Amino acid sequence: MRYVLARLDEYQRDEACRIYITRSLQLAPQSKWLAQDYVDIFKPADTRTAEDIIAETMMHGGLRFEG
């Protein structure tokens, strides 16, 4: 089953690449471009809040507030 999922993921990435390139080539003669880079499409978005990031950094870095 993992093989099938891996092949499906590979197919979807290849298809997204083809669509991205095709769309970019369609926009090029109009001096336009896509706003989002291809690599950014597959990066997972960081949905943590600032407080979550600070808390995680302090926890993993052994930092603490003293008052």
mmJSON file of the N, C-alpha and C atoms, coordinates in Angstrom:
{"data_MODEL":{"atom_site":{
"group_PDB":["ATOM","ATOM","ATOM","ATOM","ATOM","ATOM","ATOM","ATOM","ATOM","ATOM","ATOM","ATOM","ATOM","ATOM","ATOM","ATOM","ATOM","ATOM","ATOM","ATOM","ATOM","ATOM","ATOM","ATOM","ATOM","ATOM","ATOM","ATOM","ATOM","ATOM","ATOM","ATOM","ATOM","ATOM","ATOM","ATOM","ATOM","ATOM","ATOM","ATOM","ATOM","ATOM","ATOM","ATOM","ATOM","ATOM","ATOM","ATOM","ATOM","ATOM","ATOM","ATOM","ATOM","ATOM","ATOM","ATOM","ATOM","ATOM","ATOM","ATOM","ATOM","ATOM","ATOM","ATOM","ATOM","ATOM","ATOM","ATOM","ATOM","ATOM","ATOM","ATOM","ATOM","ATOM","ATOM","ATOM","ATOM","ATOM","ATOM","ATOM","ATOM","ATOM","ATOM","ATOM","ATOM","ATOM","ATOM","ATOM","ATOM","ATOM","ATOM","ATOM","ATOM","ATOM","ATOM","ATOM","ATOM","ATOM","ATOM","ATOM","ATOM","ATOM","ATOM","ATOM","ATOM","ATOM","ATOM","ATOM","ATOM","ATOM","ATOM","ATOM","ATOM","ATOM","ATOM","ATOM","ATOM","ATOM","ATOM","ATOM","ATOM","ATOM","ATOM","ATOM","ATOM","ATOM","ATOM","ATOM","ATOM","ATOM","ATOM","ATOM","ATOM","ATOM","ATOM","ATOM","ATOM","ATOM","ATOM","ATOM","ATOM","ATOM","ATOM","ATOM","ATOM","ATOM","ATOM","ATOM","ATOM","ATOM","ATOM","ATOM","ATOM","ATOM","ATOM","ATOM","ATOM","ATOM","ATOM","ATOM","ATOM","ATOM","ATOM","ATOM","ATOM","ATOM","ATOM","ATOM","ATOM","ATOM","ATOM","ATOM","ATOM","ATOM","ATOM","ATOM","ATOM","ATOM","ATOM","ATOM","ATOM","ATOM","ATOM","ATOM","ATOM","ATOM","ATOM","ATOM","ATOM","ATOM","ATOM","ATOM","ATOM","ATOM","ATOM","ATOM","ATOM","ATOM","ATOM","ATOM","ATOM"],
"id":[1,2,3,4,5,6,7,8,9,10,11,12,13,14,15,16,17,18,19,20,21,22,23,24,25,26,27,28,29,30,31,32,33,34,35,36,37,38,39,40,41,42,43,44,45,46,47,48,49,50,51,52,53,54,55,56,57,58,59,60,61,62,63,64,65,66,67,68,69,70,71,72,73,74,75,76,77,78,79,80,81,82,83,84,85,86,87,88,89,90,91,92,93,94,95,96,97,98,99,100,101,102,103,104,105,106,107,108,109,110,111,112,113,114,115,116,117,118,119,120,121,122,123,124,125,126,127,128,129,130,131,132,133,134,135,136,137,138,139,140,141,142,143,144,145,146,147,148,149,150,151,152,153,154,155,156,157,158,159,160,161,162,163,164,165,166,167,168,169,170,171,172,173,174,175,176,177,178,179,180,181,182,183,184,185,186,187,188,189,190,191,192,193,194,195,196,197,198,199,200,201],
"type_symbol":["N","C","C","N","C","C","N","C","C","N","C","C","N","C","C","N","C","C","N","C","C","N","C","C","N","C","C","N","C","C","N","C","C","N","C","C","N","C","C","N","C","C","N","C","C","N","C","C","N","C","C","N","C","C","N","C","C","N","C","C","N","C","C","N","C","C","N","C","C","N","C","C","N","C","C","N","C","C","N","C","C","N","C","C","N","C","C","N","C","C","N","C","C","N","C","C","N","C","C","N","C","C","N","C","C","N","C","C","N","C","C","N","C","C","N","C","C","N","C","C","N","C","C","N","C","C","N","C","C","N","C","C","N","C","C","N","C","C","N","C","C","N","C","C","N","C","C","N","C","C","N","C","C","N","C","C","N","C","C","N","C","C","N","C","C","N","C","C","N","C","C","N","C","C","N","C","C","N","C","C","N","C","C","N","C","C","N","C","C","N","C","C","N","C","C","N","C","C","N","C","C"],
"label_atom_id":["N","CA","C","N","CA","C","N","CA","C","N","CA","C","N","CA","C","N","CA","C","N","CA","C","N","CA","C","N","CA","C","N","CA","C","N","CA","C","N","CA","C","N","CA","C","N","CA","C","N","CA","C","N","CA","C","N","CA","C","N","CA","C","N","CA","C","N","CA","C","N","CA","C","N","CA","C","N","CA","C","N","CA","C","N","CA","C","N","CA","C","N","CA","C","N","CA","C","N","CA","C","N","CA","C","N","CA","C","N","CA","C","N","CA","C","N","CA","C","N","CA","C","N","CA","C","N","CA","C","N","CA","C","N","CA","C","N","CA","C","N","CA","C","N","CA","C","N","CA","C","N","CA","C","N","CA","C","N","CA","C","N","CA","C","N","CA","C","N","CA","C","N","CA","C","N","CA","C","N","CA","C","N","CA","C","N","CA","C","N","CA","C","N","CA","C","N","CA","C","N","CA","C","N","CA","C","N","CA","C","N","CA","C","N","CA","C","N","CA","C","N","CA","C","N","CA","C","N","CA","C","N","CA","C"],
"label_alt_id":[null,null,null,null,null,null,null,null,null,null,null,null,null,null,null,null,null,null,null,null,null,null,null,null,null,null,null,null,null,null,null,null,null,null,null,null,null,null,null,null,null,null,null,null,null,null,null,null,null,null,null,null,null,null,null,null,null,null,null,null,null,null,null,null,null,null,null,null,null,null,null,null,null,null,null,null,null,null,null,null,null,null,null,null,null,null,null,null,null,null,null,null,null,null,null,null,null,null,null,null,null,null,null,null,null,null,null,null,null,null,null,null,null,null,null,null,null,null,null,null,null,null,null,null,null,null,null,null,null,null,null,null,null,null,null,null,null,null,null,null,null,null,null,null,null,null,null,null,null,null,null,null,null,null,null,null,null,null,null,null,null,null,null,null,null,null,null,null,null,null,null,null,null,null,null,null,null,null,null,null,null,null,null,null,null,null,null,null,null,null,null,null,null,null,null,null,null,null,null,null,null],
"label_comp_id":["MET","MET","MET","ARG","ARG","ARG","TYR","TYR","TYR","VAL","VAL","VAL","LEU","LEU","LEU","ALA","ALA","ALA","ARG","ARG","ARG","LEU","LEU","LEU","ASP","ASP","ASP","GLU","GLU","GLU","TYR","TYR","TYR","GLN","GLN","GLN","ARG","ARG","ARG","ASP","ASP","ASP","GLU","GLU","GLU","ALA","ALA","ALA","CYS","CYS","CYS","ARG","ARG","ARG","ILE","ILE","ILE","TYR","TYR","TYR","ILE","ILE","ILE","THR","THR","THR","ARG","ARG","ARG","SER","SER","SER","LEU","LEU","LEU","GLN","GLN","GLN","LEU","LEU","LEU","ALA","ALA","ALA","PRO","PRO","PRO","GLN","GLN","GLN","SER","SER","SER","LYS","LYS","LYS","TRP","TRP","TRP","LEU","LEU","LEU","ALA","ALA","ALA","GLN","GLN","GLN","ASP","ASP","ASP","TYR","TYR","TYR","VAL","VAL","VAL","ASP","ASP","ASP","ILE","ILE","ILE","PHE","PHE","PHE","LYS","LYS","LYS","PRO","PRO","PRO","ALA","ALA","ALA","ASP","ASP","ASP","THR","THR","THR","ARG","ARG","ARG","THR","THR","THR","ALA","ALA","ALA","GLU","GLU","GLU","ASP","ASP","ASP","ILE","ILE","ILE","ILE","ILE","ILE","ALA","ALA","ALA","GLU","GLU","GLU","THR","THR","THR","MET","MET","MET","MET","MET","MET","HIS","HIS","HIS","GLY","GLY","GLY","GLY","GLY","GLY","LEU","LEU","LEU","ARG","ARG","ARG","PHE","PHE","PHE","GLU","GLU","GLU","GLY","GLY","GLY"],
"label_asym_id":["A","A","A","A","A","A","A","A","A","A","A","A","A","A","A","A","A","A","A","A","A","A","A","A","A","A","A","A","A","A","A","A","A","A","A","A","A","A","A","A","A","A","A","A","A","A","A","A","A","A","A","A","A","A","A","A","A","A","A","A","A","A","A","A","A","A","A","A","A","A","A","A","A","A","A","A","A","A","A","A","A","A","A","A","A","A","A","A","A","A","A","A","A","A","A","A","A","A","A","A","A","A","A","A","A","A","A","A","A","A","A","A","A","A","A","A","A","A","A","A","A","A","A","A","A","A","A","A","A","A","A","A","A","A","A","A","A","A","A","A","A","A","A","A","A","A","A","A","A","A","A","A","A","A","A","A","A","A","A","A","A","A","A","A","A","A","A","A","A","A","A","A","A","A","A","A","A","A","A","A","A","A","A","A","A","A","A","A","A","A","A","A","A","A","A","A","A","A","A","A","A"],
"label_entity_id":["1","1","1","1","1","1","1","1","1","1","1","1","1","1","1","1","1","1","1","1","1","1","1","1","1","1","1","1","1","1","1","1","1","1","1","1","1","1","1","1","1","1","1","1","1","1","1","1","1","1","1","1","1","1","1","1","1","1","1","1","1","1","1","1","1","1","1","1","1","1","1","1","1","1","1","1","1","1","1","1","1","1","1","1","1","1","1","1","1","1","1","1","1","1","1","1","1","1","1","1","1","1","1","1","1","1","1","1","1","1","1","1","1","1","1","1","1","1","1","1","1","1","1","1","1","1","1","1","1","1","1","1","1","1","1","1","1","1","1","1","1","1","1","1","1","1","1","1","1","1","1","1","1","1","1","1","1","1","1","1","1","1","1","1","1","1","1","1","1","1","1","1","1","1","1","1","1","1","1","1","1","1","1","1","1","1","1","1","1","1","1","1","1","1","1","1","1","1","1","1","1"],
"label_seq_id":[1,1,1,2,2,2,3,3,3,4,4,4,5,5,5,6,6,6,7,7,7,8,8,8,9,9,9,10,10,10,11,11,11,12,12,12,13,13,13,14,14,14,15,15,15,16,16,16,17,17,17,18,18,18,19,19,19,20,20,20,21,21,21,22,22,22,23,23,23,24,24,24,25,25,25,26,26,26,27,27,27,28,28,28,29,29,29,30,30,30,31,31,31,32,32,32,33,33,33,34,34,34,35,35,35,36,36,36,37,37,37,38,38,38,39,39,39,40,40,40,41,41,41,42,42,42,43,43,43,44,44,44,45,45,45,46,46,46,47,47,47,48,48,48,49,49,49,50,50,50,51,51,51,52,52,52,53,53,53,54,54,54,55,55,55,56,56,56,57,57,57,58,58,58,59,59,59,60,60,60,61,61,61,62,62,62,63,63,63,64,64,64,65,65,65,66,66,66,67,67,67],
"pdbx_PDB_ins_code":[null,null,null,null,null,null,null,null,null,null,null,null,null,null,null,null,null,null,null,null,null,null,null,null,null,null,null,null,null,null,null,null,null,null,null,null,null,null,null,null,null,null,null,null,null,null,null,null,null,null,null,null,null,null,null,null,null,null,null,null,null,null,null,null,null,null,null,null,null,null,null,null,null,null,null,null,null,null,null,null,null,null,null,null,null,null,null,null,null,null,null,null,null,null,null,null,null,null,null,null,null,null,null,null,null,null,null,null,null,null,null,null,null,null,null,null,null,null,null,null,null,null,null,null,null,null,null,null,null,null,null,null,null,null,null,null,null,null,null,null,null,null,null,null,null,null,null,null,null,null,null,null,null,null,null,null,null,null,null,null,null,null,null,null,null,null,null,null,null,null,null,null,null,null,null,null,null,null,null,null,null,null,null,null,null,null,null,null,null,null,null,null,null,null,null,null,null,null,null,null,null],
"Cartn_x":[0.821,0.0,0.866,2.009,2.895,3.412,3.653,4.135,3.099,1.862,0.782,0.67,0.744,0.666,1.858,3.037,4.227,4.109,3.597,3.419,2.363,1.295,0.259,0.833,1.616,2.253,3.186,3.964,4.874,4.098,3.013,2.177,1.609,1.113,0.518,1.561,2.767,3.838,4.245,4.354,4.7,3.619,2.367,1.261,1.263,1.509,1.573,2.716,3.829,4.971,4.611,3.974,3.566,2.599,1.64,0.67,1.366,2.283,3.004,3.82,4.542,5.363,4.491,3.417,2.512,1.926,1.461,0.867,1.914,3.138,4.209,4.518,4.541,4.807,3.664,2.445,1.308,1.373,1.863,1.908,3.13,4.198,5.449,5.281,4.571,4.432,3.691,2.933,2.177,2.972,4.237,5.095,4.468,3.841,3.255,3.936,3.729,4.301,3.432,3.646,2.9,3.472,2.601,3.024,3.731,3.415,3.982,5.0,6.155,7.194,6.78,7.258,6.889,7.285,8.448,8.92,8.004,7.505,6.633,5.289,4.896,3.624,3.641,4.777,4.846,5.396,5.787,6.234,5.015,5.042,3.901,3.905,2.751,2.634,2.793,3.533,3.716,2.538,1.679,0.457,0.563,1.785,1.956,1.852,1.366,1.316,2.688,2.875,4.138,4.386,3.341,3.487,3.926,3.381,3.769,5.25,5.71,7.108,8.027,7.661,8.464,8.511,7.365,7.308,8.151,8.076,8.859,10.357,10.738,12.144,12.67,11.901,12.329,12.425,11.48,11.482,12.696,12.958,14.05,15.409,15.46,16.719,17.045,16.133,16.363,16.297,15.594,15.487,14.29,14.366,13.246,13.289,12.135,12.035,12.347,13.042,13.269,12.733,12.094,11.485,11.637],
"Cartn_y":[-1.194,0.0,1.26,1.222,2.389,2.716,1.678,1.886,2.654,2.269,2.922,4.385,4.646,6.021,6.848,6.236,6.941,7.261,6.331,6.575,7.641,7.635,8.65,10.03,10.126,11.382,11.853,10.947,11.286,11.773,11.098,11.494,12.895,13.168,14.47,15.586,15.312,16.31,16.557,15.494,15.644,16.437,16.132,16.834,18.314,18.598,19.99,20.727,20.057,20.665,20.983,20.052,20.276,21.465,21.524,22.619,23.943,23.965,25.183,25.687,24.783,25.17,25.654,24.944,25.335,26.717,26.939,28.243,29.358,29.076,30.067,30.423,29.411,29.658,30.416,30.213,30.956,32.427,32.71,34.086,34.863,34.173,34.828,35.848,35.554,36.552,37.821,37.732,38.875,39.67,39.275,39.879,39.75,38.612,38.31,37.058,36.796,35.61,35.166,33.939,33.41,34.013,34.334,34.997,34.046,32.777,31.812,30.932,30.746,29.914,28.443,27.629,26.212,25.498,25.818,25.165,25.517,26.732,27.166,26.444,25.922,25.213,23.968,23.291,22.036,22.171,23.373,23.578,23.631,22.889,22.996,24.364,24.947,26.262,26.122,27.043,27.053,27.788,27.058,27.649,27.936,27.832,28.105,29.599,29.935,31.337,31.74,33.036,33.535,32.954,32.841,32.296,30.829,30.066,28.66,28.536,29.381,29.339,29.713,30.747,31.165,30.061,29.467,28.403,27.2,26.828,25.688,25.982,27.206,27.591,27.577,28.101,28.126,26.714,25.866,24.506,23.723,23.805,23.038,23.648,24.96,25.623,25.683,25.216,25.25,26.66,27.555,28.945,29.095,30.086,30.364,31.812,32.327,33.704,33.697,34.739,34.914,36.264,36.299,37.57,37.965],
"Cartn_z":[0.0,0.0,0.0,0.691,0.719,-0.676,-1.458,-2.823,-3.64,-3.492,-4.235,-3.815,-2.515,-2.031,-2.509,-2.524,-2.999,-4.484,-5.261,-6.698,-6.944,-6.151,-6.278,-5.954,-4.894,-4.521,-5.637,-6.19,-7.287,-8.506,-8.822,-9.961,-9.752,-8.553,-8.268,-8.347,-7.858,-7.943,-9.386,-10.178,-11.593,-12.323,-12.031,-12.673,-12.277,-11.011,-10.56,-11.25,-11.435,-12.122,-13.569,-14.24,-15.628,-15.742,-14.839,-14.853,-14.572,-13.607,-13.264,-14.453,-15.097,-16.248,-17.401,-17.666,-18.745,-18.494,-17.288,-16.946,-17.034,-16.586,-16.674,-18.123,-18.979,-20.399,-21.061,-20.595,-21.138,-20.74,-19.547,-19.043,-19.536,-19.918,-20.294,-21.424,-22.509,-23.582,-23.145,-22.059,-21.556,-20.516,-20.315,-19.282,-17.9,-17.656,-16.353,-15.809,-14.53,-13.922,-12.761,-12.333,-11.191,-9.909,-8.983,-7.75,-6.796,-6.867,-5.93,-6.649,-6.022,-6.587,-6.497,-7.423,-7.455,-6.163,-5.64,-4.411,-3.239,-3.205,-2.113,-2.108,-3.243,-3.329,-2.442,-2.363,-1.631,-0.227,0.167,1.541,2.453,3.542,4.454,5.139,5.252,5.891,7.397,7.99,9.438,10.049,10.736,11.283,12.777,13.321,14.75,15.02,16.203,16.608,17.145,17.337,17.878,19.267,20.059,21.407,21.369,20.409,20.266,19.899,19.009,18.583,19.74,20.483,21.635,22.682,22.981,23.985,23.56,22.294,21.804,21.854,21.463,21.501,22.918,23.848,25.249,25.813,25.47,25.986,25.47,24.166,23.583,23.883,24.138,24.418,25.898,26.712,28.156,28.727,28.074,28.519,29.449,30.315,31.203,31.632,31.982,32.478,33.964,34.394,35.823,36.221,37.348,37.706,39.113],
"occupancy":[1.0,1.0,1.0,1.0,1.0,1.0,1.0,1.0,1.0,1.0,1.0,1.0,1.0,1.0,1.0,1.0,1.0,1.0,1.0,1.0,1.0,1.0,1.0,1.0,1.0,1.0,1.0,1.0,1.0,1.0,1.0,1.0,1.0,1.0,1.0,1.0,1.0,1.0,1.0,1.0,1.0,1.0,1.0,1.0,1.0,1.0,1.0,1.0,1.0,1.0,1.0,1.0,1.0,1.0,1.0,1.0,1.0,1.0,1.0,1.0,1.0,1.0,1.0,1.0,1.0,1.0,1.0,1.0,1.0,1.0,1.0,1.0,1.0,1.0,1.0,1.0,1.0,1.0,1.0,1.0,1.0,1.0,1.0,1.0,1.0,1.0,1.0,1.0,1.0,1.0,1.0,1.0,1.0,1.0,1.0,1.0,1.0,1.0,1.0,1.0,1.0,1.0,1.0,1.0,1.0,1.0,1.0,1.0,1.0,1.0,1.0,1.0,1.0,1.0,1.0,1.0,1.0,1.0,1.0,1.0,1.0,1.0,1.0,1.0,1.0,1.0,1.0,1.0,1.0,1.0,1.0,1.0,1.0,1.0,1.0,1.0,1.0,1.0,1.0,1.0,1.0,1.0,1.0,1.0,1.0,1.0,1.0,1.0,1.0,1.0,1.0,1.0,1.0,1.0,1.0,1.0,1.0,1.0,1.0,1.0,1.0,1.0,1.0,1.0,1.0,1.0,1.0,1.0,1.0,1.0,1.0,1.0,1.0,1.0,1.0,1.0,1.0,1.0,1.0,1.0,1.0,1.0,1.0,1.0,1.0,1.0,1.0,1.0,1.0,1.0,1.0,1.0,1.0,1.0,1.0,1.0,1.0,1.0,1.0,1.0,1.0],
"B_iso_or_equiv":[0.0,0.0,0.0,0.0,0.0,0.0,0.0,0.0,0.0,0.0,0.0,0.0,0.0,0.0,0.0,0.0,0.0,0.0,0.0,0.0,0.0,0.0,0.0,0.0,0.0,0.0,0.0,0.0,0.0,0.0,0.0,0.0,0.0,0.0,0.0,0.0,0.0,0.0,0.0,0.0,0.0,0.0,0.0,0.0,0.0,0.0,0.0,0.0,0.0,0.0,0.0,0.0,0.0,0.0,0.0,0.0,0.0,0.0,0.0,0.0,0.0,0.0,0.0,0.0,0.0,0.0,0.0,0.0,0.0,0.0,0.0,0.0,0.0,0.0,0.0,0.0,0.0,0.0,0.0,0.0,0.0,0.0,0.0,0.0,0.0,0.0,0.0,0.0,0.0,0.0,0.0,0.0,0.0,0.0,0.0,0.0,0.0,0.0,0.0,0.0,0.0,0.0,0.0,0.0,0.0,0.0,0.0,0.0,0.0,0.0,0.0,0.0,0.0,0.0,0.0,0.0,0.0,0.0,0.0,0.0,0.0,0.0,0.0,0.0,0.0,0.0,0.0,0.0,0.0,0.0,0.0,0.0,0.0,0.0,0.0,0.0,0.0,0.0,0.0,0.0,0.0,0.0,0.0,0.0,0.0,0.0,0.0,0.0,0.0,0.0,0.0,0.0,0.0,0.0,0.0,0.0,0.0,0.0,0.0,0.0,0.0,0.0,0.0,0.0,0.0,0.0,0.0,0.0,0.0,0.0,0.0,0.0,0.0,0.0,0.0,0.0,0.0,0.0,0.0,0.0,0.0,0.0,0.0,0.0,0.0,0.0,0.0,0.0,0.0,0.0,0.0,0.0,0.0,0.0,0.0,0.0,0.0,0.0,0.0,0.0,0.0],
"pdbx_formal_charge":[null,null,null,null,null,null,null,null,null,null,null,null,null,null,null,null,null,null,null,null,null,null,null,null,null,null,null,null,null,null,null,null,null,null,null,null,null,null,null,null,null,null,null,null,null,null,null,null,null,null,null,null,null,null,null,null,null,null,null,null,null,null,null,null,null,null,null,null,null,null,null,null,null,null,null,null,null,null,null,null,null,null,null,null,null,null,null,null,null,null,null,null,null,null,null,null,null,null,null,null,null,null,null,null,null,null,null,null,null,null,null,null,null,null,null,null,null,null,null,null,null,null,null,null,null,null,null,null,null,null,null,null,null,null,null,null,null,null,null,null,null,null,null,null,null,null,null,null,null,null,null,null,null,null,null,null,null,null,null,null,null,null,null,null,null,null,null,null,null,null,null,null,null,null,null,null,null,null,null,null,null,null,null,null,null,null,null,null,null,null,null,null,null,null,null,null,null,null,null,null,null],
"auth_seq_id":[1,1,1,2,2,2,3,3,3,4,4,4,5,5,5,6,6,6,7,7,7,8,8,8,9,9,9,10,10,10,11,11,11,12,12,12,13,13,13,14,14,14,15,15,15,16,16,16,17,17,17,18,18,18,19,19,19,20,20,20,21,21,21,22,22,22,23,23,23,24,24,24,25,25,25,26,26,26,27,27,27,28,28,28,29,29,29,30,30,30,31,31,31,32,32,32,33,33,33,34,34,34,35,35,35,36,36,36,37,37,37,38,38,38,39,39,39,40,40,40,41,41,41,42,42,42,43,43,43,44,44,44,45,45,45,46,46,46,47,47,47,48,48,48,49,49,49,50,50,50,51,51,51,52,52,52,53,53,53,54,54,54,55,55,55,56,56,56,57,57,57,58,58,58,59,59,59,60,60,60,61,61,61,62,62,62,63,63,63,64,64,64,65,65,65,66,66,66,67,67,67],
"auth_comp_id":["MET","MET","MET","ARG","ARG","ARG","TYR","TYR","TYR","VAL","VAL","VAL","LEU","LEU","LEU","ALA","ALA","ALA","ARG","ARG","ARG","LEU","LEU","LEU","ASP","ASP","ASP","GLU","GLU","GLU","TYR","TYR","TYR","GLN","GLN","GLN","ARG","ARG","ARG","ASP","ASP","ASP","GLU","GLU","GLU","ALA","ALA","ALA","CYS","CYS","CYS","ARG","ARG","ARG","ILE","ILE","ILE","TYR","TYR","TYR","ILE","ILE","ILE","THR","THR","THR","ARG","ARG","ARG","SER","SER","SER","LEU","LEU","LEU","GLN","GLN","GLN","LEU","LEU","LEU","ALA","ALA","ALA","PRO","PRO","PRO","GLN","GLN","GLN","SER","SER","SER","LYS","LYS","LYS","TRP","TRP","TRP","LEU","LEU","LEU","ALA","ALA","ALA","GLN","GLN","GLN","ASP","ASP","ASP","TYR","TYR","TYR","VAL","VAL","VAL","ASP","ASP","ASP","ILE","ILE","ILE","PHE","PHE","PHE","LYS","LYS","LYS","PRO","PRO","PRO","ALA","ALA","ALA","ASP","ASP","ASP","THR","THR","THR","ARG","ARG","ARG","THR","THR","THR","ALA","ALA","ALA","GLU","GLU","GLU","ASP","ASP","ASP","ILE","ILE","ILE","ILE","ILE","ILE","ALA","ALA","ALA","GLU","GLU","GLU","THR","THR","THR","MET","MET","MET","MET","MET","MET","HIS","HIS","HIS","GLY","GLY","GLY","GLY","GLY","GLY","LEU","LEU","LEU","ARG","ARG","ARG","PHE","PHE","PHE","GLU","GLU","GLU","GLY","GLY","GLY"],
"auth_asym_id":["A","A","A","A","A","A","A","A","A","A","A","A","A","A","A","A","A","A","A","A","A","A","A","A","A","A","A","A","A","A","A","A","A","A","A","A","A","A","A","A","A","A","A","A","A","A","A","A","A","A","A","A","A","A","A","A","A","A","A","A","A","A","A","A","A","A","A","A","A","A","A","A","A","A","A","A","A","A","A","A","A","A","A","A","A","A","A","A","A","A","A","A","A","A","A","A","A","A","A","A","A","A","A","A","A","A","A","A","A","A","A","A","A","A","A","A","A","A","A","A","A","A","A","A","A","A","A","A","A","A","A","A","A","A","A","A","A","A","A","A","A","A","A","A","A","A","A","A","A","A","A","A","A","A","A","A","A","A","A","A","A","A","A","A","A","A","A","A","A","A","A","A","A","A","A","A","A","A","A","A","A","A","A","A","A","A","A","A","A","A","A","A","A","A","A","A","A","A","A","A","A"],
"auth_atom_id":["N","CA","C","N","CA","C","N","CA","C","N","CA","C","N","CA","C","N","CA","C","N","CA","C","N","CA","C","N","CA","C","N","CA","C","N","CA","C","N","CA","C","N","CA","C","N","CA","C","N","CA","C","N","CA","C","N","CA","C","N","CA","C","N","CA","C","N","CA","C","N","CA","C","N","CA","C","N","CA","C","N","CA","C","N","CA","C","N","CA","C","N","CA","C","N","CA","C","N","CA","C","N","CA","C","N","CA","C","N","CA","C","N","CA","C","N","CA","C","N","CA","C","N","CA","C","N","CA","C","N","CA","C","N","CA","C","N","CA","C","N","CA","C","N","CA","C","N","CA","C","N","CA","C","N","CA","C","N","CA","C","N","CA","C","N","CA","C","N","CA","C","N","CA","C","N","CA","C","N","CA","C","N","CA","C","N","CA","C","N","CA","C","N","CA","C","N","CA","C","N","CA","C","N","CA","C","N","CA","C","N","CA","C","N","CA","C","N","CA","C","N","CA","C","N","CA","C","N","CA","C","N","CA","C"],
"pdbx_PDB_model_num":[1,1,1,1,1,1,1,1,1,1,1,1,1,1,1,1,1,1,1,1,1,1,1,1,1,1,1,1,1,1,1,1,1,1,1,1,1,1,1,1,1,1,1,1,1,1,1,1,1,1,1,1,1,1,1,1,1,1,1,1,1,1,1,1,1,1,1,1,1,1,1,1,1,1,1,1,1,1,1,1,1,1,1,1,1,1,1,1,1,1,1,1,1,1,1,1,1,1,1,1,1,1,1,1,1,1,1,1,1,1,1,1,1,1,1,1,1,1,1,1,1,1,1,1,1,1,1,1,1,1,1,1,1,1,1,1,1,1,1,1,1,1,1,1,1,1,1,1,1,1,1,1,1,1,1,1,1,1,1,1,1,1,1,1,1,1,1,1,1,1,1,1,1,1,1,1,1,1,1,1,1,1,1,1,1,1,1,1,1,1,1,1,1,1,1,1,1,1,1,1,1]
}}}
